[in-house]
Amino acid sequence: MTAVLEARPVGGALADDTRSGSVRLFRVEAFEPAVYVAPEHRDAYERRFVTLLVDEASRRRGGVGEVLHARNPRGERFALKRLRRADGGGGGGGPLNIGLAEARRAAFDAEYDAHRVLSPLRGFPRLYGRGRVGEDSVIVMEWVEGVTLEEAARALAVDDEGRLSPLTVARIGRDLFDLLARMAYVEGGLAHRDVAPRNIMIDTGQLSVADQVEEGAFQLVLVDFGSA
């Protein structure tokens, strides 16, 4: 079966998604749920994630992967993280390149395992499962609607130096501490090791950033577990 197909307008929401020309229809093969799913519900669960319209223009690159916005035929939104192939050419399938590919795959698998133990906790994207698109490993997870703390900080700056108000900084720090403290629920503990503004999102699915500033509480989500 072809893993990546051209998406053509068929009416409704899917037609709207294809007009940009950057949307492709991905078939996720060998899908493995991130949680236990009873056998009688397995087919229905997998159908939600195995056929996805992916907006390649939404690509955000990380250490070994890239995250893209995706929708299924029902219009549900997801984030698809795909293992990037090593940059650069030459070398073919020599031992060095094979070893590098295996190391990248191991890092991607470790990221999936770290994310899976955090997924049930508030403040971490829900993880749905993993599989393959062609020869590429992929992870399907919750799409977090919002902005990174790095992006929000520029919008919330109160002076030309880009500084935030002390009260806003204190409230963000308080809510971030509460988020990180939930990681203690993981048996044996887990360190993220890359808690940076680019990896902290403000979820705007219910309230805008401005409304959260007004309320004095922030819906923070920690993402990217490649260093965990």
Sine and cosine of phi, psi and omega as CSV:
sin_phi,cos_phi,sin_psi,cos_psi,sin_omega,cos_omega
0.00,0.00,0.68,-0.74,0.03,-1.00
-0.93,0.37,0.75,-0.66,-0.09,-1.00
-0.99,0.14,-0.56,0.83,-0.04,-1.00
-0.81,-0.59,0.83,-0.56,-0.05,-1.00
-0.83,-0.55,0.40,-0.92,0.15,-0.99
-0.95,0.32,0.70,-0.71,0.05,-1.00
-1.00,-0.05,0.79,-0.61,0.01,-1.00
-0.91,-0.41,0.59,-0.81,-0.02,-1.00
-0.85,0.53,0.73,-0.68,0.03,-1.00
-0.79,-0.62,0.19,0.98,-0.01,-1.00
0.99,-0.12,0.43,-0.90,0.07,-1.00
0.96,0.29,-0.44,-0.90,-0.10,-1.00
-0.89,0.46,-0.59,0.81,-0.03,-1.00
-0.92,0.39,-0.58,0.81,0.04,-1.00
-0.90,0.44,-0.66,0.75,0.03,-1.00
-0.86,0.50,-0.63,0.78,-0.05,-1.00
-0.93,0.37,-0.43,0.90,-0.13,-0.99
-1.00,-0.01,-0.12,0.99,-0.13,-0.99
-0.94,0.34,-0.39,0.92,-0.02,-1.00
-0.95,0.32,-0.34,0.94,-0.02,-1.00
0.99,0.11,-0.12,0.99,-0.02,-1.00
-0.98,-0.19,0.02,1.00,-0.06,-1.00
-1.00,-0.02,0.72,-0.69,0.03,-1.00
-0.81,-0.59,0.49,-0.87,0.04,-1.00
-1.00,-0.05,0.90,-0.44,-0.02,-1.00
-0.97,-0.24,0.64,-0.77,0.11,-0.99
-0.94,-0.34,0.92,-0.40,0.01,-1.00
-1.00,0.05,0.89,-0.46,-0.05,-1.00
-0.97,-0.23,0.34,-0.94,0.01,-1.00
0.79,0.61,0.69,0.72,-0.07,-1.00
-0.93,0.37,0.72,-0.69,-0.02,-1.00
-0.83,-0.56,0.92,-0.40,-0.01,-1.00
-0.87,0.49,0.53,-0.85,0.01,-1.00
-0.99,0.17,-0.28,0.96,-0.01,-1.00
-0.78,-0.62,0.25,-0.97,0.04,-1.00
-0.92,0.38,0.73,-0.68,0.07,-1.00
-0.80,-0.60,0.81,-0.58,0.00,-1.00
-0.84,0.54,0.61,-0.79,-0.07,-1.00
-0.78,0.62,-0.61,0.79,-0.04,-1.00
-0.95,0.33,-0.26,0.97,0.00,-1.00
-0.95,-0.32,-0.03,1.00,-0.13,-0.99
-0.89,0.46,-0.72,0.69,-0.03,-1.00
-0.88,0.47,-0.70,0.71,-0.01,-1.00
-0.90,0.44,-0.63,0.77,0.02,-1.00
-0.89,0.45,-0.74,0.67,-0.06,-1.00
-0.91,0.42,-0.56,0.83,-0.03,-1.00
-0.88,0.48,-0.42,0.91,0.01,-1.00
-0.93,0.38,-0.42,0.91,-0.20,-0.98
-0.86,-0.51,-0.19,0.98,-0.15,-0.99
-1.00,0.06,-0.32,0.95,0.05,-1.00
-0.86,-0.52,0.93,-0.37,-0.13,-0.99
-0.75,-0.66,0.67,-0.74,0.18,-0.98
-1.00,-0.02,0.89,-0.45,-0.13,-0.99
-0.92,-0.39,0.79,-0.62,0.03,-1.00
-1.00,0.01,0.98,-0.21,-0.06,-1.00
-0.94,0.34,-0.30,0.95,0.05,-1.00
-0.96,0.27,-0.24,0.97,-0.02,-1.00
-1.00,0.05,0.07,1.00,-0.14,-0.99
-0.83,0.56,0.78,-0.63,0.15,-0.99
-0.82,-0.57,0.81,-0.59,-0.10,-1.00
-1.00,-0.06,0.61,-0.79,0.09,-1.00
-0.86,-0.51,-0.43,-0.90,-0.05,-1.00
-0.88,0.47,-0.88,0.47,0.00,-1.00
-0.88,-0.48,-0.03,1.00,-0.06,-1.00
-0.74,-0.67,0.10,-0.99,0.09,-1.00
-0.68,-0.73,0.62,-0.78,-0.06,-1.00
-0.95,-0.31,0.72,-0.69,-0.01,-1.00
-0.77,-0.64,0.50,-0.86,0.06,-1.00
-0.99,0.15,0.68,-0.73,-0.05,-1.00
-0.65,-0.76,0.42,-0.91,0.12,-0.99
-0.73,-0.68,0.53,-0.85,0.14,-0.99
-1.00,-0.09,0.10,-1.00,-0.04,-1.00
-0.87,0.49,-0.31,0.95,0.05,-1.00
-1.00,0.07,-0.07,1.00,0.01,-1.00
1.00,0.00,0.04,1.00,0.03,-1.00
-0.94,0.33,0.62,-0.79,-0.07,-1.00
-0.98,-0.19,0.66,-0.75,0.02,-1.00
-0.65,-0.76,0.23,-0.97,0.19,-0.98
-0.95,-0.31,0.76,-0.65,0.04,-1.00
-0.94,-0.33,0.90,-0.44,0.04,-1.00
-0.98,-0.21,0.82,-0.57,-0.07,-1.00
-0.89,-0.45,0.70,-0.71,0.06,-1.00
-0.93,0.38,0.85,-0.52,0.02,-1.00
-0.98,0.21,0.58,-0.81,0.11,-0.99
-0.98,0.21,0.47,-0.88,-0.05,-1.00
-0.86,0.52,0.68,-0.74,0.04,-1.00
-0.96,0.28,0.39,-0.92,0.05,-1.00
1.00,-0.07,0.41,-0.91,-0.02,-1.00
-0.91,-0.41,-0.09,-1.00,0.04,-1.00
0.99,0.12,0.31,-0.95,0.10,-1.00
1.00,-0.03,-0.36,0.93,0.01,-1.00
0.80,0.60,-0.72,-0.69,-0.03,-1.00
-0.96,-0.27,0.56,0.83,-0.01,-1.00
-0.91,0.41,0.20,-0.98,-0.05,-1.00
-0.83,0.56,-0.61,0.79,-0.02,-1.00
-0.90,0.43,-0.72,0.69,-0.01,-1.00
-0.92,0.38,-0.61,0.79,0.03,-1.00
-0.91,0.42,-0.67,0.74,0.02,-1.00
-0.90,0.44,-0.63,0.78,0.04,-1.00
-0.90,0.43,-0.68,0.73,0.01,-1.00
-0.89,0.46,-0.66,0.76,0.01,-1.00
-0.91,0.41,-0.61,0.79,0.02,-1.00
-0.92,0.40,-0.64,0.77,0.02,-1.00
-0.92,0.39,-0.64,0.77,0.03,-1.00
-0.90,0.43,-0.67,0.75,0.02,-1.00
-0.89,0.45,-0.63,0.77,0.03,-1.00
-0.91,0.41,-0.62,0.78,0.01,-1.00
-0.92,0.39,-0.66,0.75,0.04,-1.00
-0.90,0.43,-0.64,0.77,0.02,-1.00
-0.91,0.42,-0.61,0.79,0.06,-1.00
-0.89,0.46,-0.67,0.74,0.02,-1.00
-0.88,0.48,-0.70,0.71,-0.02,-1.00
-0.89,0.45,-0.66,0.75,0.02,-1.00
-0.91,0.41,-0.68,0.74,0.00,-1.00
-0.90,0.43,-0.61,0.79,-0.07,-1.00
-0.89,0.46,-0.60,0.80,-0.02,-1.00
-0.97,0.25,-0.38,0.93,0.00,-1.00
-1.00,-0.05,-0.33,0.94,-0.11,-0.99
-0.80,0.60,-0.61,0.79,-0.02,-1.00
-0.95,0.32,-0.22,0.98,-0.10,-1.00
-1.00,0.04,0.56,-0.83,0.06,-1.00
-0.91,0.41,0.69,-0.73,0.00,-1.00
0.99,-0.16,0.08,1.00,0.04,-1.00
-0.75,-0.66,0.66,-0.75,-0.01,-1.00
-0.86,0.52,0.66,-0.75,0.04,-1.00
-0.94,0.35,0.69,-0.72,-0.01,-1.00
-0.98,-0.22,0.74,-0.67,-0.06,-1.00
-0.97,-0.25,-0.56,0.83,0.00,-1.00
0.31,-0.95,-0.10,-1.00,-0.01,-1.00
-0.61,-0.79,0.25,-0.97,0.00,-1.00
-0.11,-0.99,-0.51,-0.86,-0.02,-1.00
-0.70,-0.71,0.57,-0.82,0.22,-0.98
-0.87,-0.50,0.97,-0.25,-0.15,-0.99
0.91,0.42,-0.84,-0.55,0.03,-1.00
-0.99,-0.13,0.02,1.00,-0.08,-1.00
-1.00,-0.09,0.73,-0.69,0.10,-0.99
-0.97,0.25,0.65,-0.76,0.00,-1.00
-0.70,-0.71,0.43,-0.90,0.09,-1.00
-0.83,-0.55,0.71,-0.70,0.05,-1.00
-0.95,-0.30,0.80,-0.59,-0.06,-1.00
-0.61,-0.80,0.07,-1.00,0.04,-1.00
-0.90,0.44,0.66,-0.75,0.14,-0.99
-1.00,0.03,0.86,-0.51,0.01,-1.00
-1.00,-0.06,0.90,-0.43,0.03,-1.00
-0.99,0.16,0.87,-0.50,-0.01,-1.00
0.30,-0.95,-0.33,-0.94,-0.01,-1.00
-0.75,-0.66,0.40,-0.92,0.08,-1.00
-0.96,0.28,0.35,-0.94,0.06,-1.00
-0.89,0.45,-0.52,0.86,0.06,-1.00
-0.88,0.47,-0.70,0.72,0.02,-1.00
-0.94,0.35,-0.67,0.75,-0.03,-1.00
-0.91,0.42,-0.59,0.80,-0.03,-1.00
-0.87,0.50,-0.60,0.80,0.01,-1.00
-0.92,0.39,-0.62,0.79,-0.02,-1.00
-0.96,0.28,-0.46,0.89,-0.08,-1.00
-0.99,-0.11,0.03,1.00,-0.03,-1.00
-0.86,0.52,0.63,-0.78,-0.04,-1.00
-0.96,-0.29,-0.02,1.00,0.06,-1.00
-0.51,-0.86,0.08,-1.00,-0.05,-1.00
-0.94,0.33,-0.21,0.98,0.03,-1.00
-1.00,0.07,-0.05,1.00,0.02,-1.00
0.99,0.16,0.28,0.96,-0.02,-1.00
-0.99,0.11,0.51,-0.86,0.08,-1.00
-1.00,-0.08,0.28,-0.96,0.07,-1.00
-0.92,0.39,0.58,-0.81,0.00,-1.00
-0.82,0.57,-0.60,0.80,-0.02,-1.00
-0.91,0.41,-0.69,0.73,0.02,-1.00
-0.89,0.45,-0.69,0.73,0.02,-1.00
-0.87,0.49,-0.69,0.73,-0.01,-1.00
-0.89,0.45,-0.64,0.77,-0.02,-1.00
-0.94,0.34,-0.64,0.77,0.07,-1.00
-0.90,0.43,-0.68,0.73,0.03,-1.00
-0.88,0.48,-0.67,0.74,0.04,-1.00
-0.87,0.50,-0.74,0.68,-0.05,-1.00
-0.95,0.32,-0.53,0.85,0.07,-1.00
-0.93,0.37,-0.64,0.77,0.05,-1.00
-0.88,0.48,-0.69,0.73,0.03,-1.00
-0.87,0.50,-0.64,0.77,0.01,-1.00
-0.90,0.43,-0.74,0.67,-0.03,-1.00
-0.92,0.40,-0.53,0.85,-0.01,-1.00
-0.90,0.43,-0.44,0.90,0.01,-1.00
-0.92,0.39,-0.35,0.94,0.01,-1.00
-0.92,0.40,-0.29,0.96,0.04,-1.00
-0.93,0.37,-0.29,0.96,0.03,-1.00
-0.95,0.31,-0.28,0.96,0.01,-1.00
-0.96,0.27,0.78,-0.62,-0.01,-1.00
-0.87,0.50,0.79,-0.61,-0.02,-1.00
1.00,0.10,-0.18,0.98,0.02,-1.00
0.99,0.15,0.33,-0.95,0.01,-1.00
-0.45,-0.89,0.74,-0.68,0.04,-1.00
-0.95,-0.31,0.77,-0.64,0.00,-1.00
-0.96,0.29,-0.71,0.71,0.11,-0.99
0.95,0.30,0.11,0.99,0.09,-1.00
-0.50,-0.87,0.78,0.62,0.00,-1.00
-0.99,0.16,1.00,0.01,-0.04,-1.00
-0.81,-0.59,0.39,-0.92,-0.01,-1.00
-0.79,0.61,-0.52,0.86,0.00,-1.00
-0.95,0.31,-0.32,0.95,-0.02,-1.00
-0.96,-0.28,0.15,0.99,0.08,-1.00
-0.91,-0.42,0.84,-0.54,0.00,-1.00
-0.95,-0.31,0.55,-0.84,0.19,-0.98
-0.99,-0.16,0.92,-0.39,-0.03,-1.00
-0.96,0.29,0.88,-0.48,0.00,-1.00
-0.95,-0.31,0.36,0.93,-0.01,-1.00
-0.89,0.46,-0.48,0.87,0.00,-1.00
-0.91,-0.42,-0.63,0.78,-0.01,-1.00
-0.75,-0.66,0.62,-0.79,0.07,-1.00
-0.94,0.35,0.24,-0.97,0.05,-1.00
-0.86,0.51,-0.66,0.75,0.00,-1.00
-0.87,0.49,-0.65,0.76,0.01,-1.00
-0.92,0.39,-0.60,0.80,0.02,-1.00
-0.94,0.35,-0.58,0.81,0.11,-0.99
-0.89,0.46,-0.68,0.73,-0.01,-1.00
-0.90,0.44,-0.64,0.77,-0.01,-1.00
-0.98,0.21,-0.34,0.94,0.02,-1.00
0.99,0.17,0.34,0.94,0.03,-1.00
-0.59,-0.81,0.64,-0.77,-0.10,-0.99
-0.87,-0.49,0.69,-0.73,0.06,-1.00
-1.00,0.00,1.00,-0.02,-0.08,-1.00
-1.00,-0.08,0.58,-0.82,0.03,-1.00
-0.73,-0.69,0.78,-0.62,0.02,-1.00
-1.00,-0.08,0.76,-0.65,-0.06,-1.00
-0.80,-0.59,0.12,-0.99,0.08,-1.00
0.89,0.45,0.99,-0.13,-0.06,-1.00
-0.96,-0.30,0.43,0.90,-0.04,-1.00
-0.92,0.40,-0.38,0.93,0.01,-1.00
-0.97,-0.25,-0.01,1.00,-0.10,-0.99
-0.93,0.36,0.00,0.00,0.00,0.00
